[in-house]
Amino acid sequence: MPGDNTVYYNYQITICYISFTFHHPLILGITLWDKKTLNEDLDVHPQPKTDLKLSASDSLSDKANLLDVSASLKASFMGGLVEVAGSAKYLHDSKSSARQERITMHFSQTTRFEQLTMAEFGKITYPQVFDQHTATHVVTAVLYGAQAFMVFDHTAEDNEDKQEVKGNLHAMIKKIPSFSIEGEAELTLNEGEKKMADNISVSFYGDYELERNPTTYIEALQTYKDLPNMLRESGAVPVRVWLYPLKLLNNKAAKLVKEISESLVSKTEVLLEELGEVERRCNDLVRNRSVDDFLDMKGRLQMFQDLFSAHKIAFQKAIFKALPAIRGGTQEELALANILSGHYRSPFAANNLNQWLDNITNELDILNSYMRGLRDIRVVTSLGRLNSILFDPDIDIVICLSFTSLKYKDTYLDALKDFVNSEALVNPVETSTAYSFQVTEPWFTSFDISNAMRQNLSLFTSFSKANKKEERTQFVIASISDTANPGTSIRLYEKGKLINPKFQPVSKPPLPTVEIQRQAITLKLQKSPTGETLKFRVEYAMVKAGETIKEQDWKTRDTPDAERPFVLDKLQPRDQYLLRFGWRSTRSVIAFSRYGKMLGRQFFLLYS
């Protein structure tokens, strides 16, 4: 009598079981024997056992092994043909992030074992069941007990080492049984362990009736201590059943024509694991903060997610349709094999999906590398928000660093959409042609574009720092498509109007010519080679021993024009001054760069 675990229905001895459709596994109320016969010949004996296991795997295969699920039942689960409840809901719990580390604690108990004796097999009370052809098996034995799964998750930060987090998490979970034995008074955690415990989330799936499911490490510890005493005889559920083919009792009975081979079930499982890994990668990208700042990229990711989800649903529907037909003998196993091969020939094959995710990850890394140096600059996420700044009456000048290449036609997303709309998985068509991912050079891999972006970033950064005091000048970052200026461009707006889509701010001034007199210093500043120079601005502050120069200590002076030098006079020979200087261009934009220090009668360039 083959064994199978129970994942949904409350099995009872002699309930008939239909294997070849799996749409309604139990035919409730249909039995071969009357209640009196069963009560006389039912063998019942205690079978107490408690077991504890830890698992670091999140694969469906290992989850099924913990639940003792057969390959046949696993195939039905993957195709959505069975509904799970109680502890078996654990099968649905998968990691949502590639940064997520997980340890699962599996606690199981058994209480009693019930089985039919051989006497019943010779005296069938209701033989008409064989003629109805509605069942293939009968339940002949049940093992009762309960199971519980506590899933401990910790999501590593970007700056944390995943292996270290995994090791620490495993160590924390291994402590739980010892804490339970020692008692709550012995629960002592160091600061690192307390911090780790605070960041552990817990999910509970079990056959036990809890007042409240644990969600934290400390709550899980208390639940673990309580579980052994919570299972009463009346609360035990079937954890494993044994089935007997009706065909062996009567040739008229329906029979299971064919079962799915384990190798094909394994291939289906591998495919779903690949899709799960892709889903986790995509989830991590969507959660990246920079994605919310750039709606063009967010739109592509959301479209990818939607198409991916549609394909996954279509794949499961195809399995749902094929499995009963194969088991019932109306289709060959080749039907399922064709569904798998159709997937691997499609744009949704894992290698294609991961290639696209690799590209968008690289694109996002480029954006993040630029954004790290611009944390103080406001990111404008929509045209409406940009317009609210451009037409603000208190703002005259807006300098916008625009990422210009984030919006483009994505041929791979088009291929995904076409495949989903074709319903090729539901109605597979034989073809030997596999989709080939078209490798095109992304905009961010171009050396020329990268070089121009670096230059724009440097100019924009120095420009924004130099103009912090300019109340009527605003610096922003946005995504504005512009094929004429790939990568980035600096856009200059004046009173709401775009003046220059490829604005080149005045660059950092070179070292000036310095002439030192007894009580004065003359700076002969050079004009900007990259932009119009209207005049020069010099800021200076007196340096006092042991004191830090504050922003309000700086004094500002402008030259009348760009032709005359700057003279700082009325200086005392022993006084020390710190100077910084820059160009002032049209539209009140300044570019400061060099710092110098005046020590007595000597002038030193400190840094640029």
C-alpha positions in Angstrom: 0.0 0.0 0.0 1.8 3.2 -1.1 2.1 6.0 1.3 1.4 9.6 0.6 1.3 12.7 2.8 -1.8 14.8 3.3 -1.8 18.4 2.3 -5.4 19.5 2.4 -8.3 17.1 3.2 -9.0 15.4 6.5 -8.6 11.8 5.4 -10.6 9.0 7.0 -10.2 5.3 6.6 -12.1 3.9 3.6 -12.8 7.3 1.9 -12.4 6.8 -1.8 -9.7 8.6 -3.6 -9.6 9.6 -7.3 -6.0 9.9 -8.6 -6.3 10.5 -12.3 -7.8 14.0 -12.2 -6.7 15.4 -8.9 -9.3 18.1 -9.3 -11.2 16.8 -6.3 -8.9 14.2 -4.6 -11.4 12.9 -2.1 -14.9 11.7 -2.9 -16.5 12.5 0.4 -19.2 10.1 1.6 -18.3 7.3 -0.8 -17.0 4.2 1.0 -16.7 0.5 0.5 -17.7 -0.6 4.1 -20.4 0.4 6.6 -19.5 2.0 9.9 -20.1 -1.2 12.0 -17.7 -3.2 9.9 -15.0 -0.6 10.2 -15.4 -0.3 14.0 -15.1 -4.0 14.4 -11.9 -4.4 12.3 -10.0 -1.1 12.6 -6.5 -1.5 14.1 -5.5 1.5 16.2 -2.3 1.8 18.2 -0.3 4.7 19.6 2.8 5.9 17.7 4.3 8.9 19.6 7.3 10.5 18.1 8.8 14.0 18.1 11.3 15.3 15.6 13.1 18.6 14.9 15.0 19.6 11.7 16.6 22.7 10.4 16.9 23.6 6.7 18.7 26.4 5.0 17.2 25.6 1.6 14.3 27.4 0.0 13.9 25.0 -3.0 10.6 23.3 -3.6 12.4 19.9 -3.6 13.7 20.3 -0.1 10.4 21.7 1.1 8.6 18.7 -0.4 11.1 16.4 1.3 10.4 17.9 4.7 6.7 17.4 4.2 7.4 13.9 2.7 5.5 14.8 -0.5 5.6 12.3 -3.3 6.7 13.3 -6.8 3.2 12.8 -8.1 1.7 15.1 -5.5 4.5 17.6 -6.0 3.6 17.7 -9.7 0.0 18.4 -8.9 1.0 21.2 -6.5 3.2 22.8 -9.2 0.3 22.7 -11.6 -2.2 24.2 -9.1 -4.2 21.0 -8.9 -4.2 20.7 -5.2 -5.0 23.2 -2.5 -2.8 23.2 0.7 -3.7 24.1 4.2 -2.1 24.0 7.7 1.6 23.2 7.8 1.6 22.5 4.0 1.1 26.2 3.3 4.8 26.3 3.8 5.1 25.1 0.2 3.9 28.5 -1.0 6.4 30.5 1.1 9.4 31.4 -1.1 12.0 34.1 -0.6 11.2 37.4 -2.3 14.7 38.8 -2.4 18.1 37.5 -3.5 19.5 39.4 -0.4 17.2 37.3 1.9 18.8 34.6 4.1 16.5 32.0 5.5 16.5 29.1 8.0 13.5 26.9 8.4 12.7 25.0 11.6 10.5 21.9 11.1 8.9 20.5 14.3 6.8 17.3 13.9 4.9 15.0 16.2 2.9 11.8 15.6 0.3 10.4 18.0 -1.5 7.3 16.6 -1.7 5.0 13.6 -5.0 3.6 12.2 -5.3 0.9 9.6 -7.8 -1.6 8.1 -7.2 -5.2 8.8 -7.2 -7.7 5.9 -10.6 -9.0 7.0 -12.5 -6.1 5.3 -11.1 -6.8 1.9 -13.1 -9.9 1.5 -16.5 -8.4 2.6 -17.3 -5.3 0.5 -20.5 -3.6 1.8 -21.0 -1.3 -1.2 -19.7 -3.0 -4.4 -21.6 -0.5 -6.6 -18.6 1.9 -6.0 -16.6 -0.2 -8.5 -19.2 0.3 -11.2 -19.3 4.1 -10.8 -15.7 4.6 -12.1 -15.4 7.7 -9.9 -12.5 6.6 -7.8 -9.2 4.8 -8.3 -7.9 4.2 -4.7 -9.2 3.8 -1.2 -7.6 5.1 2.0 -6.5 2.1 4.1 -4.3 3.6 6.8 -3.7 7.0 8.4 -0.9 8.3 10.6 -2.0 11.1 12.9 0.0 14.0 14.4 0.9 17.6 13.6 3.7 19.6 12.0 4.9 23.1 12.2 7.3 25.2 10.2 8.8 28.4 11.5 10.6 30.3 8.7 13.2 32.8 10.0 14.2 35.5 7.5 16.9 38.2 7.6 17.5 40.5 4.6 21.1 41.5 4.3 21.9 45.2 3.6 23.9 46.1 0.6 27.0 46.6 2.7 26.6 43.3 4.6 28.3 40.0 3.6 25.6 37.5 2.8 27.7 34.5 4.0 28.3 36.2 7.3 24.7 37.0 7.7 23.7 33.4 6.8 26.2 32.0 9.4 24.9 34.4 12.1 21.3 33.5 11.4 22.0 29.8 11.5 23.7 30.3 14.9 20.8 32.2 16.3 18.3 29.5 15.3 20.4 26.7 16.7 20.2 28.5 20.1 16.4 28.1 20.3 16.3 24.5 21.5 18.9 25.1 24.1 17.1 28.3 25.3 14.0 26.2 25.6 15.6 23.7 27.8 17.4 26.2 30.0 14.4 28.4 30.6 13.5 32.0 29.9 15.7 33.2 32.7 18.8 31.9 30.9 18.0 33.8 27.7 21.0 36.1 27.3 22.1 37.6 24.1 25.0 39.9 23.4 24.5 43.2 21.6 25.2 41.8 18.2 22.8 38.9 18.8 20.1 41.3 20.0 20.5 43.4 16.9 20.3 40.3 14.8 17.2 39.1 16.7 15.5 42.5 16.1 16.0 42.1 12.4 14.7 38.6 12.1 11.1 38.1 10.8 9.2 34.9 11.4 6.4 33.2 9.5 4.6 30.2 11.0 2.8 27.4 9.2 1.4 24.7 11.3 -1.4 22.2 12.3 -1.4 23.7 15.8 -4.1 26.2 17.0 -2.2 29.2 18.2 -3.8 32.3 19.8 -1.3 34.4 17.8 1.3 33.3 15.2 4.9 34.4 16.1 6.4 37.1 14.0 9.6 37.8 15.9 12.6 35.8 17.1 11.5 36.1 20.8 7.9 35.1 20.0 9.2 32.1 18.0 11.3 31.0 21.0 8.2 31.0 23.2 6.2 29.1 20.6 8.8 26.5 20.3 8.7 25.9 24.0 4.9 25.6 23.9 4.5 23.3 20.9 5.2 19.9 22.5 2.4 20.4 25.0 -0.1 21.9 22.6 -1.0 18.7 20.6 -4.0 16.9 22.2 -5.4 13.7 20.8 -8.5 15.5 19.4 -6.3 18.0 17.7 -4.1 15.6 15.7 -4.5 15.6 11.9 -3.5 13.1 9.3 0.1 13.6 8.4 0.4 10.5 6.1 -2.0 8.2 4.4 -1.7 4.8 2.7 -3.7 4.2 -0.5 -4.8 0.9 -2.0 -5.8 0.6 -5.7 -9.4 -0.4 -6.2 -8.4 -2.3 -9.3 -6.8 -4.9 -7.1 -10.2 -5.4 -5.3 -12.4 -5.5 -8.5 -11.5 -5.5 -12.2 -14.5 -3.2 -12.8 -13.0 -0.3 -10.8 -11.4 2.7 -12.5 -7.6 2.7 -12.5 -4.8 5.2 -12.8 -3.7 4.8 -16.4 -0.3 6.5 -16.1 1.7 8.6 -13.6 4.1 11.3 -14.5 7.7 10.2 -14.5 9.9 11.6 -11.8 12.5 12.9 -14.3 9.8 15.1 -15.9 8.6 16.2 -12.5 12.2 17.1 -11.6 12.6 19.1 -14.9 9.4 21.0 -14.2 10.7 21.8 -10.7 14.0 23.1 -12.0 12.2 25.4 -14.4 10.1 26.8 -11.6 13.1 27.3 -9.5 14.8 29.3 -12.3 11.7 31.5 -12.6 11.7 32.0 -8.8 15.3 33.2 -8.9 14.5 35.7 -11.7 11.5 36.9 -9.7 13.7 37.6 -6.7 16.3 39.5 -8.8 13.5 41.6 -10.3 12.0 42.3 -6.9 15.4 43.6 -5.6 15.7 45.9 -8.6 12.2 47.4 -8.2 13.0 48.1 -4.5 16.1 50.0 -5.4 15.7 53.7 -4.4 17.0 55.0 -7.7 14.3 53.2 -9.6 11.6 55.5 -8.0 13.6 58.5 -9.1 13.7 57.5 -12.8 10.2 56.6 -14.0 11.4 55.4 -17.5 13.4 52.7 -15.8 10.7 51.9 -13.4 8.2 51.6 -16.2 10.4 49.0 -18.0 10.8 47.0 -14.8 7.1 47.0 -14.1 6.4 45.9 -17.7 8.9 43.1 -17.2 7.2 42.0 -13.9 3.8 42.1 -15.5 4.8 40.0 -18.5 6.8 37.6 -16.3 3.8 37.1 -14.0 1.5 36.5 -17.0 3.9 33.9 -18.4 4.2 32.1 -15.1 0.4 31.9 -14.8 0.2 30.6 -18.3 2.8 28.0 -17.6 0.9 26.7 -14.6 -2.3 26.7 -16.5 -0.7 24.6 -19.2 0.5 22.1 -16.5 -3.0 22.1 -14.9 -4.4 21.1 -18.3 -1.8 18.5 -19.2 -1.5 16.5 -15.9 -5.0 15.1 -15.7 -5.0 14.3 -19.4 -1.8 12.3 -19.0 -2.9 10.5 -15.9 -6.3 9.7 -17.5 -4.6 8.3 -20.6 -6.0 10.8 -23.1 -2.6 12.4 -23.7 1.0 11.1 -23.7 3.7 12.4 -21.3 5.1 14.1 -24.4 2.4 16.8 -23.8 4.2 18.0 -20.7 7.6 17.7 -22.3 6.4 19.9 -25.1 5.3 22.6 -22.6 8.7 22.5 -21.0 10.6 22.7 -24.3 8.3 25.4 -25.5 9.3 27.5 -22.5 13.0 27.0 -23.1 12.7 28.0 -26.7 10.8 31.1 -25.7 12.0 34.6 -24.7 11.2 33.6 -21.2 14.0 31.0 -20.9 16.1 31.8 -17.8 19.2 32.7 -19.8 17.2 35.4 -21.7 15.6 36.7 -18.6 18.8 37.0 -16.7 20.6 38.6 -19.7 18.0 41.4 -19.6 18.2 41.7 -15.8 22.0 41.9 -16.1 21.7 44.8 -18.5 19.3 46.8 -16.4 21.4 46.0 -13.3 24.4 47.5 -15.0 22.4 50.5 -16.1 21.1 51.0 -12.5 24.7 50.7 -11.1 25.8 53.5 -13.4 23.0 55.7 -12.2 23.7 54.9 -8.5 27.4 55.7 -9.0 26.5 59.2 -10.3 23.8 59.8 -7.7 26.1 59.0 -4.8 27.9 62.3 -5.4 24.7 64.2 -5.8 22.8 63.3 -2.6 22.1 67.0 -1.8 20.6 67.7 -5.2 16.8 67.4 -5.6 15.6 64.7 -8.0 12.6 65.7 -10.1 10.6 62.5 -11.0 8.1 64.0 -13.4 7.5 66.8 -15.9 4.9 68.3 -13.6 7.3 68.6 -10.7 9.9 70.1 -13.0 7.4 72.7 -14.2 6.5 73.6 -10.6 10.2 74.6 -10.1 10.6 76.3 -13.5 7.7 78.6 -13.0 8.3 79.3 -9.4 8.4 83.2 -9.2 11.1 83.0 -6.6 13.4 81.1 -8.9 15.2 82.7 -11.9 17.7 80.1 -12.9 17.3 76.3 -13.0 20.3 74.1 -13.8 19.2 70.5 -14.6 21.5 67.5 -14.9 19.4 65.4 -17.2 19.9 61.7 -17.8 18.9 61.6 -21.5 19.1 57.9 -22.5 16.8 56.1 -20.0 13.8 56.0 -22.4 14.3 53.8 -25.4 12.5 51.0 -27.4 13.2 47.7 -25.7 12.9 45.0 -28.3 13.2 42.2 -25.7 10.1 43.5 -23.8 8.3 43.5 -27.2 9.3 39.9 -27.7 8.0 38.9 -24.2 4.7 40.7 -24.9 4.3 39.0 -28.3 4.9 35.5 -26.7 2.4 36.1 -23.9 -0.2 37.3 -26.4 0.4 34.2 -28.6 -0.7 31.9 -25.8 2.0 29.5 -27.1 2.2 27.6 -23.9 -1.5 26.8 -23.7 -1.6 25.8 -27.3 2.0 24.6 -28.0 3.1 24.5 -31.6 6.1 22.4 -32.7 9.0 24.5 -33.6 12.8 24.0 -33.5 13.6 27.7 -33.6 14.6 29.1 -30.2 14.4 32.8 -29.3 17.9 34.4 -29.5 18.5 37.4 -27.2 19.7 40.2 -29.5 22.9 41.6 -28.0 23.0 45.4 -28.6 25.5 47.8 -27.1 23.7 49.6 -24.3 24.1 53.4 -24.2 26.1 53.3 -21.0 28.9 51.1 -22.4 30.0 53.7 -25.0 33.4 55.2 -24.1 32.5 58.5 -25.7 29.2 58.8 -23.8 30.8 57.7 -20.5 33.6 60.3 -20.9 31.0 63.1 -21.6 29.0 62.0 -18.6 32.0 62.2 -16.3 32.7 65.7 -17.6 29.1 66.9 -17.1 29.0 65.4 -13.6 32.2 67.2 -12.6 31.0 70.5 -14.0 27.5 70.2 -12.5 28.9 69.2 -9.1 31.4 72.1 -8.8 28.8 74.5 -10.2 26.1 73.5 -7.6 28.6 73.7 -4.7 29.7 77.2 -5.8 26.2 78.5 -6.0 24.8 77.3 -2.6 24.2 81.0 -1.6 22.3 81.9 -4.8 18.8 81.8 -3.5 17.2 82.4 -6.9 19.2 79.6 -8.6 18.0 76.0 -8.3 19.9 72.8 -9.2 17.9 69.6 -10.0 18.3 66.2 -11.5 15.8 64.7 -13.9 15.3 62.1 -16.7 14.6 63.9 -19.9 14.9 62.0 -23.2 17.3 63.7 -25.7 18.8 61.6 -28.4 20.9 64.5 -29.6 22.8 64.5 -26.3 23.1 60.8 -25.2 24.0 59.9 -21.6 23.6 63.2 -19.8 23.3 66.9 -20.5 23.2 70.0 -18.4 20.1 72.0 -19.3 19.9 75.8 -18.5 16.5 77.3 -17.8 15.8 81.0 -17.2 12.4 82.1 -15.8 10.8 78.9 -17.1 12.3 78.9 -20.6 14.9 76.5 -21.8 17.9 78.6 -22.9 20.4 75.8 -23.6 19.9 72.0 -23.7 23.6 71.4 -23.7 24.8 74.1 -21.3 28.5 74.2 -20.5 29.1 75.9 -17.2 32.2 77.9 -16.7 34.9 75.5 -15.5 37.2 75.8 -12.5 39.6 78.8 -12.7 43.3 78.1 -13.1 45.8 79.5 -10.7 45.9 83.3 -10.9 48.9 85.6 -11.2 49.6 87.0 -7.7 51.3 90.2 -6.9 51.9 91.0 -3.2 52.4 94.5 -1.9 53.1 95.6 1.7 49.4 95.9 2.7 47.6 94.5 -0.4 47.4 91.5 -2.7 46.5 91.6 -6.4 45.0 88.6 -8.2 45.0 88.6 -12.0 42.4 86.0 -12.8 42.0 84.3 -16.1 38.7 84.0 -18.1 36.9 80.7 -18.4 37.7 78.7 -21.6 34.4 76.9 -21.5 31.8 79.7 -20.9 31.2 83.4 -20.9 32.9 85.3 -18.0 31.1 88.4 -17.0 33.2 89.2 -13.9 35.2 87.6 -11.1 34.1 86.9 -7.6 36.5 86.5 -4.7 35.6 85.4 -1.2 38.1 85.8 1.7 38.1 85.2 5.4 40.6 86.0 8.2 42.2 83.0 9.8 42.5 83.1 13.6 44.6 80.6 15.5 42.6 77.7 17.0 39.4 78.8 15.3 37.4 77.1 12.5 36.2 79.4 9.7 32.4 79.4 9.6 30.4 80.1 6.4 29.3 83.5 7.7 33.0 84.5 8.2 33.5 84.7 4.4 33.3 88.1 2.8 32.4 88.5 -0.9 33.6 91.0 -3.5 33.0 91.1 -7.2 35.2 92.8 -9.8 33.5 95.4 -12.0 34.2 93.4 -15.1 36.4 90.5 -16.4 39.2 92.8 -17.5 40.4 94.3 -14.3 42.3 92.4 -11.6 41.1 92.0 -8.0 42.8 93.9 -5.2 42.5 93.0 -1.6 44.0 95.9 0.4 44.3 97.2 4.0 46.0 94.0 5.0 48.2 93.7 8.1 51.6 92.0 7.6 51.0 89.4 10.3 47.3 88.6 9.4 46.4 85.4 7.7 43.7 85.1 5.1 42.0 82.3 3.2 40.8 83.1 -0.3 38.7 81.4 -2.8 37.9 82.7 -6.3 35.8 82.0 -9.3 34.1 83.2 -12.4 30.8 84.9 -12.5 29.0 84.2 -15.8 25.8 85.5 -17.2 22.5 84.7 -15.4 24.1 84.9 -12.0 25.9 81.6 -12.2 29.3 81.2 -10.3 32.0 78.6 -10.5 34.4 78.6 -7.6 37.4 76.4 -7.6 40.8 77.4 -6.2 41.6 78.1 -2.6 44.7 80.1 -1.5 46.2 81.1 1.7 47.9 84.5 2.4 50.6 84.1 5.1 52.2 87.4 5.7 53.7 88.3 2.4 53.4 84.8 0.8 50.5 83.3 -1.1 50.0 79.6 -1.2 47.7 77.5 -3.4 46.2 75.0 -1.1 44.0 72.7 -3.3 41.6 72.8 -6.2 
